[in-house]
Amino acid sequence: MLVGHDLPLRSRAAGVIVLLYAQPLSRIVRLTVDDLGRDGDQVLLRLGEPPSPVPAPVAELLLAWIGRTAAIQPHVLTIPAPVVADALGYHPVTTTTTNTR
């Protein structure tokens, strides 16, 4: 699940959060780029207080997922959501939701 590329990055990231932290998908979809942070070399995921440490292999996956999400946000805010969804392979509802945050 961590290194296979047969699933989209967002699905792999959500899957490891479910497996490691027993979080429901309804909570995972509300995570933002601000919920993943660093404290020195440690990557932390804010699911509550205090943030939870993330094991190294999972940290790389989550950082890649958050990096991609952060990269598309400016585009979602300036380009019509359906265009972004089509170009990046997202469901139109996903980009519309991101556009309203």
Long-range contacts (C-beta under 8 A, 24 or more apart in sequence): 2-57, 2-58, 2-61, 8-89, 9-61, 9-64, 9-65, 9-68, 10-65, 10-68, 10-69, 12-61, 12-65, 13-61, 13-62, 13-64, 13-65, 16-58, 16-61, 16-62, 17-45, 17-62, 20-55, 20-58, 21-45, 21-47, 21-52, 23-47, 32-101, 33-66, 33-69, 33-70, 33-73, 36-62, 36-63, 36-66, 69-98, 72-98, 73-98
